Amino acid sequence: MTTGIRLANIAVENAALPQLQDALLEPETLAQLFRDIQRCAVVDEVLLKGGAALMASEKSVPLAEAEQALREKRVAGVQIRYWYEGANWWDTLMHTPRGVRLIRIEHRLGG
């Protein structure tokens, strides 16, 4: 008898990977991103990232607080989890030597 989780009907060819986007943002584009999320999305959770593998916040913080902390470089990054047009999106914003990097992944429900 085998223990563990059994995934029925899952094969590599029918297990679609979520969409992933990667971009470097200029300060003006970053500010626009926060405005767009505030106006057009339903925000679930906003987490502050303290370092490579360290979360600076264990609890969700307001979107405006995360934007200010990122802009002032008080955190290494921010993760914003939100709903937009029927999909759950996770935007991770991280400081890099070339600017703020956006990694966006889409989580669709259903098939």
C-alpha positions in Angstrom: 0.0 0.0 0.0 1.3 3.4 -1.0 0.8 6.5 1.2 0.5 10.0 0.1 -1.8 12.0 -2.2 -3.2 10.4 -5.3 -3.8 12.7 -8.3 -6.4 11.2 -10.6 -6.5 12.1 -14.3 -3.4 14.4 -14.1 -0.9 13.9 -16.8 1.9 16.3 -18.0 0.0 17.0 -21.2 -3.2 18.1 -19.5 -1.7 19.9 -16.5 -1.5 23.4 -17.8 1.0 25.7 -16.2 -0.2 29.1 -15.0 0.6 32.2 -17.0 3.8 34.0 -15.7 4.9 37.5 -16.5 8.2 39.1 -15.7 9.1 42.8 -16.1 11.3 45.6 -14.7 9.2 48.6 -13.7 10.1 52.2 -13.8 8.9 54.3 -10.8 6.0 55.8 -12.8 4.9 52.4 -14.0 5.1 51.0 -10.5 3.0 53.8 -9.1 0.4 53.1 -11.9 0.4 49.4 -11.0 -0.6 50.2 -7.4 -3.3 52.6 -8.6 -4.7 50.1 -11.0 -4.8 47.3 -8.4 -6.5 49.7 -5.9 -9.2 50.7 -8.4 -9.8 47.6 -10.5 -9.1 44.6 -8.3 -10.3 42.9 -5.2 -7.2 42.6 -2.9 -7.1 39.5 -0.8 -3.7 39.9 0.9 -0.6 42.1 0.8 2.6 40.7 2.4 5.9 42.5 3.0 9.1 40.6 2.1 12.1 41.1 4.4 14.8 39.3 2.5 15.5 36.4 0.1 13.5 33.8 2.1 12.2 36.0 5.0 8.7 37.5 5.2 8.8 40.9 6.9 5.1 40.7 7.7 3.1 37.6 8.8 -0.2 39.4 8.4 -1.6 41.3 5.5 -0.9 45.0 5.4 -2.8 47.8 3.6 -1.9 48.3 -0.1 -0.8 51.9 0.5 1.5 50.8 3.3 3.1 48.2 1.1 3.6 50.7 -1.7 5.3 53.2 0.7 7.5 50.5 2.2 8.6 49.4 -1.2 9.2 52.9 -2.5 11.3 53.8 0.6 13.2 50.5 0.3 12.3 49.5 3.9 11.5 46.0 2.5 13.1 43.8 -0.1 9.8 43.2 -1.8 6.0 43.0 -1.6 3.5 40.2 -2.7 0.0 41.3 -3.6 -2.7 38.6 -4.0 -5.8 39.8 -5.7 -8.8 38.9 -7.9 -9.3 40.5 -11.4 -11.6 39.3 -14.2 -12.3 35.9 -12.7 -8.7 35.0 -11.9 -6.6 35.1 -8.8 -3.3 37.0 -9.5 -0.1 37.1 -7.4 2.2 40.0 -8.1 5.6 39.8 -6.4 7.6 43.1 -6.6 11.3 42.8 -5.6 14.1 45.3 -5.5 16.9 44.5 -7.9 20.1 46.5 -8.9 18.2 47.5 -12.1 14.9 48.5 -10.5 11.8 46.9 -9.2 11.1 43.5 -10.8 7.5 42.3 -11.2 6.8 38.6 -11.3 3.0 38.0 -12.0 1.4 34.6 -11.9 -2.3 33.9 -12.7 -4.3 31.2 -10.9 -7.5 30.3 -12.8 -10.2 28.3 -11.0 -11.7 25.4 -12.9 -10.4 24.3 -16.2 
